[in-house]
């Protein structure tokens, strides 16, 4: 099936369920430390991951 699911380390809620569901569906799961808002806490790392996805290189 493929696709991308994001998981931000330190985020509360259903993170484990989301990860398991994504993996079960064949998604590439990215574990990025930084809490619930990686665009604020880890902007460079998030930009790198998004650029790889946009270029077709995958995660």
C-alpha positions, -999 to 999 in steps of 0.1 A, spaced: 0 0 0 27 25 10 25 60 22 38 81 50 28 83 86 45 107 110 52 101 147 67 128 168 85 115 199 73 130 231 38 135 216 10 123 239 -21 105 228 -24 76 204 12 76 191 16 38 197 -17 30 180 -9 53 151 25 37 146 12 1 147 -16 10 124 7 27 99 32 -2 99 3 -27 95 -8 -8 64 26 -7 49 33 29 56 68 43 61 67 56 97 90 85 106 99 89 143 110 124 148 117 136 184 104 170 192 70 167 208 37 175 191 50 204 169 82 193 151 78 223 128 86 245 158 110 223 177 129 205 149 123 226 117 155 216 99 150 179 105 114 181 94 123 201 63 149 174 54 124 146 57 97 165 37 123 173 10 133 137 6 96 127 3 89 154 -23 119 144 -44 106 108 -45 136 95 -25 113 84 3 120 86 40 
